[in-house]
């Protein structure tokens, strides 16, 4: 019985049909040469407007805080290690939140999820799974509404940071000397 490697045999057969020269098996295409990368826009227009509003509200609550965009879920939450972390990551590894508002120590304090227009069923299920995981945490989860762009920073702050700070919370605020 012949030991044929089917993908190579099919590739050689297709190359002969199309008239292209067959590439040696060890000559893999260089991804940079065949698919030249270009810089992409990270935030859409609505996300940029939301970012500006959120950064002003965050500055009132946590003056030295961070506003992060498109944060993977596994960076925001911790799960118990007595179950397989790899399995949890395989189920939630591709889920991201649109914005995470963090305090000066790098802990997420609030999460913003922007509405997606007419989610297909797969994206809808992913969104539901994301919201279900976030609901189990102590994070304040808010769905961004477009009309908040005209809200004052103080009012937006009250809407975003609904959960009170813990008794032992220390905020490193600037002191006037």
C-alpha positions as CSV (number, residue, x, y, z in Angstrom):
1,X,0.0,0.0,0.0
2,X,1.3,3.4,-0.9
3,X,1.8,6.0,1.8
4,X,0.4,9.1,0.2
5,X,0.1,12.4,2.1
6,X,-3.3,13.5,0.9
7,X,-3.0,17.3,1.3
8,X,0.3,17.4,-0.6
9,X,-1.1,15.1,-3.3
10,X,-4.2,17.3,-3.7
11,X,-2.1,20.4,-3.7
12,X,0.1,19.1,-6.5
13,X,-2.9,17.9,-8.5
14,X,-4.5,21.3,-8.2
15,X,-1.3,23.1,-9.1
16,X,-1.1,21.0,-12.3
17,X,-4.7,21.8,-13.2
18,X,-4.2,25.6,-12.7
19,X,-0.8,25.7,-14.3
20,X,0.9,27.1,-11.3
21,X,4.3,25.7,-10.3
22,X,4.2,23.4,-7.3
23,X,5.8,24.9,-4.1
24,X,8.2,22.7,-2.2
25,X,6.6,21.4,1.1
26,X,9.0,23.2,3.4
27,X,8.5,26.6,1.6
28,X,5.6,27.9,3.6
29,X,4.2,31.4,2.5
30,X,5.5,34.3,4.5
31,X,2.5,36.0,6.0
32,X,4.1,39.4,6.0
33,X,4.9,39.2,2.3
34,X,1.6,37.7,1.2
35,X,-0.7,39.6,3.6
36,X,1.0,42.9,4.3
37,X,-0.4,44.4,7.6
38,X,-1.6,48.0,7.9
39,X,-2.6,50.0,10.9
40,X,-6.3,49.7,11.8
41,X,-8.7,52.0,13.6
42,X,-9.1,50.7,17.1
43,X,-12.2,52.8,18.1
44,X,-15.2,53.5,16.0
45,X,-16.8,57.0,16.0
46,X,-19.3,56.1,18.7
47,X,-16.6,54.5,20.8
48,X,-14.4,57.6,20.6
49,X,-17.3,59.8,21.8
50,X,-18.0,57.3,24.6
51,X,-14.3,57.2,25.5
52,X,-14.2,61.0,25.9
53,X,-17.3,61.0,28.2
54,X,-16.1,58.1,30.2
55,X,-12.7,59.5,30.8
56,X,-14.2,62.7,32.2
57,X,-16.5,60.7,34.6
58,X,-13.6,58.5,35.6
59,X,-11.4,61.5,36.5
60,X,-14.0,62.5,39.0
61,X,-14.3,59.1,40.7
62,X,-10.6,58.0,40.4
63,X,-8.4,60.9,39.4
64,X,-5.4,58.6,38.7
65,X,-7.5,55.8,37.2
66,X,-7.3,54.1,33.8
67,X,-9.8,53.8,31.1
68,X,-9.1,50.7,29.0
69,X,-10.9,49.8,25.7
70,X,-11.6,46.3,24.3
71,X,-10.5,44.4,27.4
72,X,-10.6,40.6,27.3
73,X,-12.8,39.1,30.0
74,X,-10.1,36.9,31.5
75,X,-8.1,40.1,32.3
76,X,-11.0,41.5,34.4
77,X,-12.1,38.6,36.5
78,X,-10.5,35.8,38.5
79,X,-12.0,32.3,38.9
80,X,-11.4,29.6,41.5
81,X,-8.6,27.3,40.5
82,X,-10.2,24.1,41.7
83,X,-11.7,23.7,38.2
84,X,-9.8,23.6,35.0
85,X,-8.8,27.2,34.1
86,X,-8.1,26.1,30.6
87,X,-11.7,24.9,30.2
88,X,-13.0,28.2,31.5
89,X,-10.7,30.1,29.2
90,X,-11.8,28.1,26.2
91,X,-15.4,29.1,27.0
92,X,-14.9,32.7,27.7
93,X,-11.5,33.5,26.2
94,X,-12.8,35.5,23.2
95,X,-15.3,37.6,25.2
96,X,-14.3,41.3,25.6
97,X,-15.9,44.3,27.2
98,X,-15.9,47.6,25.4
99,X,-14.6,49.7,28.2
100,X,-13.2,49.0,31.7
101,X,-12.9,51.8,34.2
102,X,-10.0,51.0,36.6
103,X,-8.9,52.7,39.8
104,X,-5.3,53.9,40.4
105,X,-4.3,50.4,41.6
106,X,-5.4,48.7,38.3
107,X,-8.5,47.1,39.7
108,X,-11.6,47.2,37.4
109,X,-14.4,49.2,39.2
110,X,-16.9,49.5,36.4
111,X,-17.5,47.9,33.0
112,X,-19.2,49.5,30.0
113,X,-20.8,47.4,27.3
114,X,-21.8,49.2,24.1
115,X,-25.0,47.9,22.4
116,X,-24.4,46.1,19.1
117,X,-26.9,46.8,16.4
118,X,-28.9,43.7,15.5
119,X,-26.7,41.0,16.9
120,X,-26.9,37.7,14.9
121,X,-27.7,34.7,17.1
122,X,-24.0,33.8,17.7
123,X,-23.0,37.3,18.8
124,X,-26.2,37.5,20.9
125,X,-25.2,34.3,22.7
126,X,-21.7,35.6,23.3
127,X,-23.1,38.9,24.6
128,X,-25.5,37.0,27.0
129,X,-22.6,34.8,28.2
130,X,-20.5,37.9,28.8
131,X,-23.2,39.6,30.8
132,X,-23.9,36.5,32.8
133,X,-20.2,36.2,33.9
134,X,-20.1,39.9,34.7
135,X,-23.3,39.8,36.7
136,X,-21.6,37.2,39.0
137,X,-18.8,39.6,39.8
138,X,-18.9,42.7,42.1
139,X,-18.3,45.0,39.1
140,X,-20.7,47.6,38.1
141,X,-21.9,46.7,34.6
142,X,-23.5,49.4,32.5
143,X,-24.9,49.3,29.0
144,X,-23.8,52.5,27.2
145,X,-26.6,54.7,25.8
146,X,-26.0,57.1,23.0
147,X,-27.8,60.0,24.7
148,X,-25.3,60.0,27.6
149,X,-22.9,61.9,25.4
150,X,-24.7,65.1,26.4
151,X,-24.8,64.2,30.2
152,X,-22.7,66.2,32.7
153,X,-19.6,64.3,33.9
154,X,-21.0,64.4,37.5
155,X,-24.3,62.7,36.6
156,X,-22.5,60.2,34.4
157,X,-20.2,59.4,37.3
158,X,-23.2,58.6,39.5
159,X,-24.7,56.3,36.8
160,X,-21.5,54.4,36.2
161,X,-20.2,53.9,39.8
162,X,-23.4,52.6,41.4
163,X,-21.7,50.3,43.9
164,X,-20.2,52.0,47.0
165,X,-16.6,51.7,47.8
166,X,-15.6,49.2,50.5
167,X,-14.9,50.3,54.1
168,X,-11.1,49.9,53.7
169,X,-10.8,51.5,50.3
170,X,-7.9,53.8,49.9
171,X,-7.9,56.3,47.0
172,X,-4.6,57.9,46.2
173,X,-5.9,61.4,45.4
174,X,-3.6,64.4,44.8
175,X,-3.1,66.5,47.9
176,X,-2.8,70.3,47.8
177,X,0.4,71.4,49.5
